[in-house]
Amino acid sequence: MTVAGVDGCKAGWIAVIRQDAAELPEAKVFASFATLIGALPGDATVAVDMPIGLPDFTGKGGRGPEALVRPLLGQRQSSVFSIPSRASVHAETAPFTTVEEWYAAHRRASEVAMRTSEPPRGVSIQAFGIFSKIREIDALMIARAELRERVIESHPEMAFWRLNGGQAMSLPKKVKGSVNPEGMEERKALLARVGHDRAFLEQALPRGAAADDFLDACAMMLIACRHRRGETVSFPTPPGRDGYGIPVAIWA
């Protein structure tokens, strides 16, 4: 029974993988999402903090799942980015060699998003920053339909909300872009109460992953465990489907 919780990180993707419920998990960093999936057994359940399923056109609040989960998160709802259309996410795929090129690409992607949304809405800097990772997963889900039922989208703050009995975390993980030690400890203490060994949570981080990436992946792993047991709920219920038939929902 292999489950994995995954989050994007500077070096690619960090995965917290549990091969058996009786064993401690392990944390590994992978350069690509396809490599990560290829390293897991063919029946592994994976929960990832990254949007899965992209619409051709968006309404107020993004794809739909984002608007449904934000009210549950109170002060943490700003961590749920609005994700635009597939055309916007795929509009700028070339590598950027300068900051000016990056901002110019962001403006062009925002223009596409404006044309494919009602009311017209551009792309936040934060959302644009994860577009390359969204494209990785999108390409894999389009090419491999068999992954769609066992690789699910979750969100760290929704995961913590679920693990905390339907209560959002009271403290932010970051304040003005810097790690907030009190918020990190709040999440670490919760993870230790509901399924992770404290010593595992205190281990040295894999190279290329930050402390908040690691804790988010730990939370994702517990959601993957619950999903495998049929104990998760999707927002919306049932999940929507995009133009390729890929499920569009945040699970917790």
FENHU-V697817 format. One record per run of one state. SS is the DSSP state (@ for helix, = for strand, . for the rest). FROM is the first residue (numbers start at 1). TO is the last residue. Records with the same first field share a line. If there is no record, write none. Layout:
SS=FROM-TO, FROM-TO
//
This chain:
.=1-2, 10-11, 19-25, 31-32, 39-44, 50-57, 60-61, 63-64, 71-73, 80-85, 90-98, 116-116, 118-124, 129-130, 144-144, 148-150, 154-155, 164-173, 176-177, 180-180, 195-197, 202-210, 229-233, 242-246, 252-252
==3-9, 12-18, 26-30, 45-49, 58-59, 62-62, 117-117, 151-153, 174-175, 178-179, 234-241, 247-251
@=33-38, 65-70, 74-79, 86-89, 99-115, 125-128, 131-143, 145-147, 156-163, 181-194, 198-201, 211-228
//
